[in-house]
Amino acid sequence: MNDVEERLKHLKLDLPAPAKPAGSYVPYVQTGDMVYISGQVSKNSDGSVIAGRVGSDLTLEQGKAAARACALSALSIIGASLGFPSVRRIVKVTGFVQAAPGFSAIPDVVNGASDLFVQVFGEAGKHARSSVGVAELPMHAAVELELVVQVVL
């Protein structure tokens, strides 16, 4: 068992099955040592979408949990497709939050994902980031997350 799998076990986290694309795209693309993970929407452990606007339908804490769920989905793609030992670092995270009008704690929501990457990968989990509030997301999801990962060739 590698360090990432041990950390996931220590954190009592189970990864979902990797999501299948819902359209004309692939789960990830690798070019050289960079891997681009397609957007992962917030889903519960049963596969149902965590839906709603953060700041009206969902609280800040529920939004953070939704972002964390997106990060777990991204980790499942990394683990199944690339293997955790190949990860050199999480380079960039972009989080989209379906936000209620006037809700501006978008970065706090996306911290739910960022904190998990640091817990799982340590120093290699620290990344550049953008946090964006939006009016709508696919399937009315609360959060969508995409990331760029550097891997060992």
N, C-alpha and C positions, 0 to 999 in steps of 0.2 A: 504494500500500500504506500502511495507517495504522500508527501506532506500535505497537499491540498485535500486529498481524500481523508487523511487523518483529521485535518481541521474541520472538514464538513461533518465528520462523525462526531468530533468533540462538540461542535455547535449544535448537534442533533438535527442536522438539515438533510432532508432527502431531496434529491434532484428529480424534477418531473421528467417524463419522457420528452426527448427533443420534439419541439413543435414542427409540424409539417407546414410548408408554405401554403398560404391561403390565396395565392395568386401566381402570377408569372414572374417568379423570382426564386432564388435559392437561399438556403438558411445562412450561408456564408460564402465569401469569396476570399481566396488567398492569392496574393501577388507578392512574390519574394517572401520576406519575413513578416509581412503585415497581413492580418486577417480582419476582414470587415464582417461583423455579425449583423444580419438583418434585424430590423425592429422587432422586439418582443413585447407583446401586449401583456398587461397584468391579468394573471389567471390564478384561480384557487387551485388547491392540490387535486381537486376532482376534474380540472380542465375547464370549468366554467369561468367566464370573464368576470373580473372584478371591475364593475362598471360604475359610472357616475362621475359627477363633477366634484373635485376636491374643493372644499370650502362651502358646499351646500349639501350635496348628497352624502359626502364622505368627510370625515374629520382629517386634520393634518396627520394624525397617527395612522389612520386607515390609509391615507395616501402614501405614507412612508412604507407601510406594509405592502402596498401594491407595487411600489418601486422595487422593493426587495424581491417580490415574486418575479418581476421582470428579470432581475439579476440572476435569480435561480434558473430561469429558463435559458438565459444566455450561457450560464455555466454548464447546463446540460448539453448544449450544442458543442461547446468547447470540449467537454469531457468525452462525448461520444465521437466527435469528428476528428479532433486534433490530439486529444490526450492532455491531461493537465501538466505532465512533465515538460511538454513542449512550450509552455507559456513562459515568456521572458518577462513581460509586464503588460498590464492593462494601460493602454496609451491614452485613449479618449473615450469618454462616455457622453452621450447626448440623451437627455431625458426630456420627454414631452409630457406635460401634465394637463389633463382636461380640467381646467380651472373655472370656478364660478367667477362671475364678474366681481372685481374688487379683491379677489384672493391673490396675494402677491408673494406668499411664502413658497414659491416654486422651488428654489434651491433647497429648502428644508425637506420637501417631499423627496427630491432626487437623492438626498443624503441617505435615504433608506437603501438605495443601491450602492452608492459610493462606500458607505460604511461596511457593507457586506464584502465588497471586493478587497478592502483593506484587511478585514478579518480573515479572509480566506487566503489571500496572496501575500500578506504582510507588506513590506516596502514596495514590492512589485505591483501591488494593487492600487497604489497612489497614482492618480491620473489627471489629465486635463479634462475639463468638463464644460458643457453648456446645459443650461436648464431653461426650458421654454414653456410658457403657458399657452395653451391653445383652446379654441372653442369646441372642437370635436376631435375624436380619435376613432379609428376603426372599431366596430362592434361596441361603440360607446365606452371603450376601455378607459379606466381612470388614468393609466400611465402607459407610455410606450418608451422603450429604451433601445438604443443601438450602441454598439461599441466597436472600437478598434483595438486589436490585440497584437502585440509583437511576439513572434514565436522564434524558437531556436530552429535553424535549418539543419 
